[in-house]
Amino acid sequence: MYRNLGNPALNVPEHWHYISFGLSDLYGDNRVHEFTGTDGPSGFGFELTFRLKRETGESAPPTWPAELMQGLARYVFQSENTFCSGDHVSWHSPLDNSESRIQHMLLTEDPQMQPVQTPFGVVTFLQIVGVCTEELHAAQQWNGQGILELLRTVPVAGGPWLITDMRRGETIFEIDPHLQQERVDKGIETDGSNLSGVSAKCAWDDLSRPPEDDEDSRSICIGTQPRRLSGKDTEQIRETLRRGLEINSKPVLPPINAQRQNGLNHDRAPSRKDSLESESSAAIIPHELIRTRQLESVHLKFNQESGALIPLCLRGRLLHGRHFTYKSITGDTAITFVSTGVEGAFATEEHPYAAHGPWLQILLTEEFVERMLEDLEDLNSPEEFKLPKEYSWPEKKLKVSILPDAVFDNPLH
């Protein structure tokens, strides 16, 4: 924890600078991290940093940022999932346990700490930036880097070095209302969202399977092996299902089973035409012989927070020819929405619902997406409706339910 004098010439105020120590490899002898050589990443390949505005008369750095960083580090060690610049973490609690509006985080490159080549590999420095809920949602709807650039232009919201001020009482959109319409809304319309997946409380049921059928419905198959997927963005779905902590309602992250890694991912190079990755199913389920099966009717279930992201999935992803994945935080279940522009999906226009083990793919045409957006409009104001909430499209044999968290926390109920 360092006292940083800032840079008056750049209008950077004095602040406390926190730097983690140990996510990278400090020893090179395999005691903590596997040593893989000098050319690759050192340990996890990064350390976390955080910049907190120094209050007048404050002589020692507050310790709560260290606890926050320790929570994120614990998640990384337990899950072996890593972070990248542009990622975001929804924390759902004031970062310092106060009444602050700063309740979530974005991640970006530290403005002072450049990547370092060490004897045990390369280390980059990722800075945590505290943001308000409205700013997190804008990052989800558009992209994290875009919101970070806006924060840099507003001195009280971060300035050029993105210093977090826990006493900030206004969002950047309240400080400058033009930012929402002229920058974010235009960016969403032009670029869509680069968030390709979230960890979530979700589930799905095969309504076309007879209730009395106790046999493994995986025997109903399209082929003995799933089609080999190909195309660009070959790591995207795998990363989506293995990384991140998008939806987590607890300030302290729980241990994560290595077999059930949760995920969020941002497109590294978004394109109009997306593709699914050839071994993405293996990132979800280890059973190589599970067959792909087509379904006639499906029922999707989400908690309120996950359901609120469905319009983002439809408007920001599918209408831009991309895909979006929900990965269950309580099991191996995954739901991927794909558009007709996505290559390599095992869901097709002829058979829009297809499953590979617990991984369900749903292909939606642009016409149906537009209709769903109209029918799901109230999801944009989730505080105004009561749970459970159900939406149904009988002719499409699709049903979506928004359910209380307790349904997912206690699946037997």
C-alpha positions as CSV (number, residue, x, y, z in Angstrom):
1,M,0.0,0.0,0.0
2,Y,1.7,3.2,-1.2
3,R,1.0,6.9,-0.8
4,N,0.9,8.2,-4.4
5,L,1.4,11.9,-5.0
6,G,-0.5,11.8,-8.3
7,N,0.4,14.2,-11.1
8,P,-0.8,17.8,-10.7
9,A,0.1,18.5,-14.3
10,L,-2.4,15.9,-15.4
11,N,-5.0,16.8,-12.7
12,V,-4.4,13.5,-11.0
13,P,-5.0,13.9,-7.2
14,E,-3.0,12.3,-4.4
15,H,-4.3,8.8,-3.6
16,W,-3.5,5.4,-2.1
17,H,-2.1,2.8,-4.5
18,Y,-2.6,-0.9,-3.6
19,I,-0.6,-3.6,-5.5
20,S,-1.1,-7.3,-4.9
21,F,1.8,-9.7,-4.5
22,G,1.6,-13.4,-5.3
23,L,-0.9,-13.9,-8.2
24,S,2.3,-14.0,-10.3
25,D,5.1,-16.5,-9.6
26,L,7.5,-15.1,-7.0
27,Y,9.8,-18.2,-6.7
28,G,10.0,-20.2,-9.9
29,D,10.3,-23.5,-7.9
30,N,6.7,-24.8,-8.3
31,R,5.9,-24.2,-4.6
32,V,2.8,-22.0,-5.6
33,H,2.7,-21.8,-9.3
34,E,3.8,-24.2,-12.0
35,F,6.9,-22.8,-13.6
36,T,6.3,-22.8,-17.4
37,G,9.3,-20.9,-18.6
38,T,10.3,-17.2,-19.1
39,D,8.3,-16.6,-22.3
40,G,4.8,-17.3,-21.0
41,P,2.8,-15.8,-18.1
42,S,4.3,-15.7,-14.6
43,G,1.8,-17.6,-12.4
44,F,-1.6,-16.4,-13.4
45,G,0.2,-13.7,-15.4
46,F,-1.1,-10.6,-13.6
47,E,-1.3,-8.7,-10.3
48,L,-4.2,-6.6,-9.2
49,T,-3.9,-2.9,-8.3
50,F,-6.4,-0.4,-6.9
51,R,-6.3,3.4,-6.5
52,L,-8.3,5.0,-3.7
53,K,-8.7,8.8,-3.3
54,R,-6.9,10.0,-0.2
55,E,-9.1,11.9,2.2
56,T,-7.9,15.1,3.8
57,G,-5.8,14.4,6.9
58,E,-5.7,10.7,6.2
59,S,-2.3,9.5,7.4
60,A,-2.6,5.7,6.7
61,P,-4.2,3.8,3.9
62,P,-7.5,2.1,4.7
63,T,-7.2,-1.7,4.8
64,W,-10.5,-2.7,3.2
65,P,-9.1,-2.5,-0.4
66,A,-6.6,-5.2,0.6
67,E,-9.5,-7.4,1.8
68,L,-11.4,-6.8,-1.4
69,M,-8.3,-7.7,-3.5
70,Q,-7.8,-10.8,-1.3
71,G,-11.4,-11.9,-2.1
72,L,-10.7,-11.6,-5.9
73,A,-7.4,-13.4,-5.5
74,R,-9.0,-16.2,-3.6
75,Y,-11.5,-16.6,-6.4
76,V,-8.7,-16.8,-9.0
77,F,-6.7,-19.4,-7.0
78,Q,-9.8,-21.5,-6.3
79,S,-11.2,-21.5,-9.8
80,E,-8.0,-20.9,-11.8
81,N,-10.1,-18.4,-13.8
82,T,-8.2,-15.2,-14.7
83,F,-9.1,-11.6,-15.4
84,C,-8.6,-9.5,-18.5
85,S,-8.7,-5.7,-19.1
86,G,-12.3,-4.7,-19.9
87,D,-13.8,-7.4,-17.6
88,H,-16.3,-6.4,-14.9
89,V,-17.3,-7.8,-11.6
90,S,-20.8,-7.2,-10.2
91,W,-20.3,-7.1,-6.4
92,H,-23.8,-6.0,-5.3
93,S,-22.4,-4.4,-2.1
94,P,-20.5,-1.1,-1.4
95,L,-16.8,-2.1,-1.8
96,D,-16.0,-0.6,1.6
97,N,-19.2,-1.9,3.4
98,S,-20.5,1.7,3.8
99,E,-23.5,3.3,2.2
100,S,-21.5,4.2,-1.0
101,R,-23.0,3.9,-4.5
102,I,-19.7,2.4,-5.6
103,Q,-20.8,-1.3,-5.6
104,H,-19.1,-3.0,-8.6
105,M,-15.8,-3.1,-10.4
106,L,-14.3,-2.7,-13.9
107,L,-10.8,-3.9,-14.7
108,T,-8.2,-2.2,-16.9
109,E,-4.5,-1.8,-17.3
110,D,-2.8,0.2,-14.5
111,P,-1.7,3.6,-16.0
112,Q,1.7,3.5,-14.3
113,M,2.6,-0.1,-13.9
114,Q,3.7,-1.5,-17.3
115,P,4.1,-5.2,-18.0
116,V,7.2,-6.7,-16.5
117,Q,9.4,-9.5,-17.9
118,T,10.6,-11.5,-14.9
119,P,12.8,-14.6,-14.7
120,F,9.6,-16.6,-14.2
121,G,7.5,-15.1,-17.0
122,V,5.6,-11.9,-17.9
123,V,3.4,-10.0,-15.4
124,T,0.8,-7.4,-16.3
125,F,-1.0,-5.2,-13.8
126,L,-4.8,-5.0,-13.8
127,Q,-6.3,-2.1,-12.0
128,I,-9.7,-2.4,-10.2
129,V,-12.0,0.6,-10.8
130,G,-15.0,1.1,-8.5
131,V,-18.2,1.9,-10.4
132,C,-21.9,2.5,-9.7
133,T,-24.7,0.1,-10.7
134,E,-25.7,2.3,-13.7
135,E,-22.2,2.3,-15.0
136,L,-21.9,-1.5,-14.6
137,H,-25.1,-1.9,-16.6
138,A,-23.8,0.4,-19.3
139,A,-20.6,-1.7,-19.5
140,Q,-22.7,-4.8,-19.9
141,Q,-25.0,-3.3,-22.5
142,W,-22.0,-1.8,-24.5
143,N,-18.5,-2.7,-23.3
144,G,-16.2,-2.1,-20.4
145,Q,-13.5,-0.3,-22.3
146,G,-16.0,2.2,-23.6
147,I,-17.2,3.1,-20.0
148,L,-13.6,3.2,-18.7
149,E,-12.9,5.9,-21.4
150,L,-15.9,7.9,-20.3
151,L,-14.8,7.6,-16.6
152,R,-11.4,9.0,-17.6
153,T,-13.0,12.1,-19.0
154,V,-14.8,12.9,-15.8
155,P,-12.4,14.0,-13.0
156,V,-14.7,13.2,-10.1
157,A,-15.5,9.8,-11.5
158,G,-11.9,8.7,-11.9
159,G,-10.0,11.0,-14.2
160,P,-7.0,9.9,-16.3
161,W,-5.7,7.4,-13.7
162,L,-9.2,6.1,-12.8
163,I,-9.0,6.8,-9.0
164,T,-11.9,5.4,-7.1
165,D,-13.7,7.9,-4.8
166,M,-16.0,6.0,-2.5
167,R,-17.8,9.3,-1.6
168,R,-18.8,9.9,-5.2
169,G,-22.6,10.4,-5.1
170,E,-23.4,10.8,-8.8
171,T,-22.9,8.5,-11.8
172,I,-21.2,9.8,-14.9
173,F,-24.6,10.0,-16.6
174,E,-26.0,12.2,-13.8
175,I,-22.9,14.4,-14.0
176,D,-23.1,14.7,-17.8
177,P,-26.5,13.4,-19.2
178,H,-25.2,13.7,-22.7
179,L,-22.8,10.8,-22.2
180,Q,-25.7,8.3,-22.1
181,Q,-27.4,9.3,-25.3
182,E,-24.5,10.5,-27.4
183,R,-21.9,7.9,-26.4
184,V,-23.4,4.8,-24.8
185,D,-26.7,4.5,-26.6
186,K,-25.0,5.2,-30.0
187,G,-22.3,2.7,-29.1
188,I,-24.9,0.0,-28.2
189,E,-26.7,0.6,-31.5
190,T,-23.6,0.6,-33.6
191,D,-21.4,-2.0,-31.8
192,G,-23.9,-4.1,-29.8
193,S,-22.5,-5.7,-26.6
194,N,-19.2,-7.4,-26.3
195,L,-20.3,-9.4,-23.3
196,S,-20.7,-13.0,-24.6
197,G,-21.7,-14.8,-21.4
198,V,-22.4,-14.7,-17.7
199,S,-22.4,-17.0,-14.8
200,A,-26.0,-17.1,-13.6
201,K,-28.8,-18.8,-11.7
202,C,-30.5,-20.6,-14.5
203,A,-32.0,-24.0,-15.5
204,W,-33.9,-25.5,-18.4
205,D,-36.4,-28.3,-18.9
206,D,-37.2,-30.4,-21.9
207,L,-41.0,-30.1,-22.2
208,S,-41.0,-32.5,-25.2
209,R,-39.8,-35.4,-23.0
210,P,-42.6,-37.4,-21.5
211,P,-42.6,-37.1,-17.7
212,E,-42.8,-40.9,-17.3
213,D,-39.7,-41.4,-19.5
214,D,-37.0,-42.4,-17.0
215,E,-34.5,-43.3,-19.6
216,D,-31.6,-41.0,-20.4
217,S,-33.0,-38.8,-23.1
218,R,-29.5,-38.4,-24.4
219,S,-30.2,-41.5,-26.5
220,I,-32.5,-39.3,-28.7
221,C,-29.8,-37.9,-31.0
222,I,-29.0,-36.2,-34.2
223,G,-25.8,-38.1,-34.6
224,T,-23.4,-40.2,-32.7
225,Q,-21.0,-37.3,-32.3
226,P,-21.7,-33.5,-32.2
227,R,-20.7,-31.8,-35.4
228,R,-17.2,-30.4,-35.3
229,L,-17.5,-26.6,-34.9
230,S,-15.2,-24.3,-36.7
231,G,-14.6,-20.6,-37.6
232,K,-13.2,-17.5,-35.9
233,D,-13.2,-16.8,-32.1
234,T,-12.2,-20.3,-31.4
235,E,-11.6,-19.7,-27.7
236,Q,-14.7,-17.6,-27.0
237,I,-17.2,-20.1,-25.7
238,R,-14.6,-22.1,-23.8
239,E,-13.5,-18.9,-22.0
240,T,-17.1,-17.9,-21.5
241,L,-17.8,-21.1,-19.6
242,R,-14.6,-21.1,-17.6
243,R,-14.0,-17.5,-16.5
244,G,-15.4,-14.7,-14.6
245,L,-17.8,-13.8,-11.8
246,E,-20.5,-11.9,-13.5
247,I,-23.5,-12.7,-11.3
248,N,-22.6,-13.2,-7.6
249,S,-24.8,-11.8,-4.9
250,K,-22.3,-12.3,-2.1
251,P,-19.5,-9.9,-1.3
252,V,-17.2,-12.9,-0.5
253,L,-17.0,-15.3,-3.4
254,P,-17.6,-19.0,-2.5
255,P,-15.2,-21.8,-3.4
256,I,-15.7,-23.0,-7.0
257,N,-15.5,-26.6,-8.0
258,A,-12.9,-27.1,-10.8
259,Q,-15.4,-29.2,-12.6
260,R,-18.0,-26.4,-12.5
261,Q,-16.2,-23.3,-13.4
262,N,-18.4,-20.2,-13.9
263,G,-17.8,-17.8,-16.7
264,L,-18.1,-14.5,-18.3
265,N,-16.2,-13.3,-21.3
266,H,-15.8,-10.3,-23.5
267,D,-15.3,-10.6,-27.2
268,R,-11.7,-9.7,-27.9
269,A,-12.4,-8.8,-31.6
270,P,-16.2,-8.6,-32.1
271,S,-17.4,-9.3,-35.6
272,R,-20.7,-9.3,-37.3
273,K,-20.5,-13.0,-37.9
274,D,-19.7,-15.2,-34.9
275,S,-18.9,-18.8,-34.6
276,L,-18.9,-21.4,-31.8
277,E,-15.7,-23.2,-30.8
278,S,-15.1,-26.8,-31.7
279,E,-14.5,-28.1,-28.3
280,S,-16.8,-25.8,-26.3
281,S,-19.0,-28.6,-25.2
282,A,-16.1,-30.2,-23.4
283,A,-15.7,-27.0,-21.3
284,I,-19.1,-27.8,-19.9
285,I,-19.3,-31.5,-19.6
286,P,-16.5,-34.1,-19.4
287,H,-18.7,-36.9,-21.0
288,E,-17.2,-37.3,-24.5
289,L,-19.8,-39.8,-25.7
290,I,-22.9,-37.7,-24.8
291,R,-25.0,-37.3,-28.0
292,T,-26.6,-34.2,-29.3
293,R,-30.4,-34.3,-29.3
294,Q,-33.1,-32.1,-30.7
295,L,-35.9,-30.9,-28.6
296,E,-39.4,-29.9,-29.6
297,S,-40.2,-27.6,-26.6
298,V,-38.2,-26.0,-23.9
299,H,-38.8,-24.1,-20.6
300,L,-36.0,-21.7,-19.5
301,K,-35.7,-20.6,-15.9
302,F,-33.8,-17.6,-14.6
303,N,-33.5,-15.7,-11.4
304,Q,-34.4,-12.0,-11.5
305,E,-30.9,-10.7,-12.1
306,S,-30.2,-13.2,-14.9
307,G,-33.5,-12.5,-16.5
308,A,-32.8,-8.8,-16.5
309,L,-30.0,-9.6,-18.9
310,I,-32.2,-11.3,-21.5
311,P,-32.9,-8.0,-23.4
312,L,-29.1,-7.4,-23.5
313,C,-28.7,-10.9,-24.9
314,L,-31.3,-10.3,-27.6
315,R,-30.6,-6.7,-28.6
316,G,-26.9,-6.4,-27.9
317,R,-25.9,-9.8,-29.1
318,L,-28.3,-11.7,-31.3
319,L,-29.3,-8.7,-33.4
320,H,-25.6,-8.2,-34.1
321,G,-25.2,-11.8,-35.3
322,R,-23.5,-13.1,-32.1
323,H,-24.2,-15.5,-29.3
324,F,-24.7,-15.3,-25.6
325,T,-24.3,-18.0,-22.9
326,Y,-25.7,-18.4,-19.4
327,K,-23.6,-20.8,-17.3
328,S,-25.2,-22.0,-14.1
329,I,-23.3,-21.2,-10.9
330,T,-24.7,-24.2,-9.2
331,G,-24.0,-27.0,-11.7
332,D,-23.0,-27.9,-15.2
333,T,-26.1,-26.4,-16.9
334,A,-25.5,-23.9,-19.7
335,I,-27.9,-22.1,-22.1
336,T,-26.5,-20.5,-25.2
337,F,-28.7,-18.3,-27.4
338,V,-27.5,-18.1,-31.0
339,S,-28.6,-16.1,-34.1
340,T,-28.8,-17.4,-37.6
341,G,-25.5,-15.6,-38.3
342,V,-23.5,-17.9,-35.9
343,E,-21.5,-20.6,-37.6
344,G,-21.0,-24.0,-36.1
345,A,-24.0,-24.2,-33.7
346,F,-25.7,-27.5,-33.4
347,A,-29.1,-25.8,-33.1
348,T,-30.5,-25.0,-36.6
349,E,-33.5,-23.1,-38.1
350,E,-35.1,-26.5,-38.7
351,H,-34.4,-27.7,-35.2
352,P,-33.9,-24.5,-33.1
353,Y,-33.6,-26.3,-29.7
354,A,-30.8,-28.7,-29.3
355,A,-28.9,-30.1,-26.3
356,H,-25.6,-31.7,-25.7
357,G,-25.8,-33.1,-22.2
358,P,-26.6,-30.2,-19.9
359,W,-25.7,-27.6,-22.6
360,L,-28.8,-26.2,-24.4
361,Q,-28.6,-24.2,-27.6
362,I,-31.5,-22.0,-28.7
363,L,-31.5,-20.5,-32.2
364,L,-33.7,-17.4,-32.6
365,T,-34.5,-15.7,-35.9
366,E,-34.2,-11.9,-36.1
367,E,-38.0,-11.7,-36.5
368,F,-38.6,-13.7,-33.3
369,V,-36.0,-11.7,-31.4
370,E,-37.8,-8.5,-32.3
371,R,-41.1,-10.0,-31.0
372,M,-39.5,-11.3,-27.8
373,L,-38.0,-7.8,-27.1
374,E,-41.5,-6.3,-27.3
375,D,-43.0,-9.1,-25.0
376,L,-40.1,-8.9,-22.5
377,E,-40.0,-5.1,-22.3
378,D,-40.9,-5.1,-18.6
379,L,-37.7,-6.9,-17.8
380,N,-36.0,-3.5,-18.3
381,S,-37.8,-2.4,-15.1
382,P,-37.6,-5.6,-12.9
383,E,-38.4,-3.7,-9.8
384,E,-41.9,-3.2,-11.1
385,F,-43.1,-6.8,-11.3
386,K,-43.6,-9.6,-8.9
387,L,-42.1,-13.0,-9.0
388,P,-42.7,-15.6,-10.4
389,K,-43.2,-14.1,-13.9
390,E,-43.8,-16.2,-17.0
391,Y,-43.6,-15.5,-20.7
392,S,-44.8,-18.0,-23.3
393,W,-44.7,-18.3,-27.1
394,P,-46.9,-21.4,-27.7
395,E,-46.4,-21.5,-31.4
396,K,-42.6,-21.5,-30.9
397,K,-43.0,-24.0,-28.0
398,L,-40.9,-21.8,-25.8
399,K,-41.5,-20.7,-22.2
400,V,-39.4,-18.4,-20.0
401,S,-39.9,-18.1,-16.3
402,I,-38.3,-15.5,-13.9
403,L,-38.2,-17.1,-10.5
404,P,-37.1,-16.2,-7.0
405,D,-33.5,-17.0,-6.0
406,A,-34.7,-19.6,-3.5
407,V,-35.8,-21.9,-6.4
408,F,-32.2,-22.2,-7.5
409,D,-30.7,-22.2,-4.0
410,N,-33.1,-25.1,-3.1
411,P,-33.6,-27.0,-6.3
412,L,-35.6,-29.8,-4.6
413,H,-38.3,-27.2,-3.8
